Amino acid sequence: MATFTASDGCRFHYDLFGTTGPWVALIPGLGGDGRFWNGVVARLVSDHRLLVVDHRGAGRSERPAGPYSIPLIAADIAALLAARGEPAHVVGHSTGGAIAQVLALDHPPFGLSYTISSSWARADARFRALFTARAELLEAGLAATYQRLTHVFGHETAYLDQHAEPLEAAVAAAPATLAPLTVAAARVRMLLDHDRLDDLLRLAARVQVIAANDDILTPPALSRAVADAIPGAAFHTLPGAHFHPVTHPEGFAAIIRRFVVGAVDRGAPR
């Protein structure tokens, strides 16, 4: 277990895996817990060095009262990368994909390439309604309901059927896991402020965008808009729902491996 202290004194958690190969930084989504990536880590660790972060306000990190924003979390990760002295291939899922956009635009020295998975660059009306409602559930103290709906939004029906017991345990644990709920709600509301779609037009980095066919939380059209805005960005679709890196880690890891190998072949440092 390792922690890094941000400029405002907030300590956030990160893990390191692997001893050889290119550096890859894995940034989780709104849940903010790097253990989201466990399945992908298991498939990349033999030939990659992996930096896996927990966001401030989530996972095993400290949870100050606020404020919370995607640029602030991106600055945390940029500071960690700067302190370590090596850039990395940045992989971000959902909220992590929004953080990856900010890293690419505002902290370019620290990224060798960028993978933006199941994310968005500008909230549409549906996104705003959905995430406002999710924040309101937390603000009303309905953590278990919030978590139950997160499972429905994030997983395929078959996964829900096959994992009913551990998912129900996560619902029961949600009041403690998400505490304090004011912080969890603030982290949901920060998503509504993310709007970098126009800025992506000037991005010159090597980028790939991934969408899941059955994602109802951040539908493929939102990811497609990100890819269309970035000159030369590659776009891939994978089977699965929003949490596809958890349920289908093999396919996700394979796309990351091919992309990183391609970046190294083009001259990016290992």
Secondary structure as GFF3:
##gff-version 3
##sequence-region A 1 270
A	DSSP	beta_strand	2	5	.	.	.	ID=ss1
A	DSSP	beta_strand	11	17	.	.	.	ID=ss2
A	DSSP	beta_strand	23	27	.	.	.	ID=ss3
A	DSSP	three_ten_helix	34	37	.	.	.	ID=ss4
A	DSSP	alpha_helix	38	44	.	.	.	ID=ss5
A	DSSP	beta_strand	49	53	.	.	.	ID=ss6
A	DSSP	alpha_helix	70	84	.	.	.	ID=ss7
A	DSSP	beta_strand	88	93	.	.	.	ID=ss8
A	DSSP	alpha_helix	95	106	.	.	.	ID=ss9
A	DSSP	three_ten_helix	108	110	.	.	.	ID=ss10
A	DSSP	beta_strand	111	117	.	.	.	ID=ss11
A	DSSP	alpha_helix	125	139	.	.	.	ID=ss12
A	DSSP	alpha_helix	143	154	.	.	.	ID=ss13
A	DSSP	alpha_helix	157	162	.	.	.	ID=ss14
A	DSSP	alpha_helix	164	177	.	.	.	ID=ss15
A	DSSP	alpha_helix	181	189	.	.	.	ID=ss16
A	DSSP	three_ten_helix	190	193	.	.	.	ID=ss17
A	DSSP	three_ten_helix	199	202	.	.	.	ID=ss18
A	DSSP	beta_strand	207	212	.	.	.	ID=ss19
A	DSSP	alpha_helix	220	229	.	.	.	ID=ss20
A	DSSP	beta_strand	234	238	.	.	.	ID=ss21
A	DSSP	alpha_helix	244	247	.	.	.	ID=ss22
A	DSSP	alpha_helix	249	265	.	.	.	ID=ss23
###
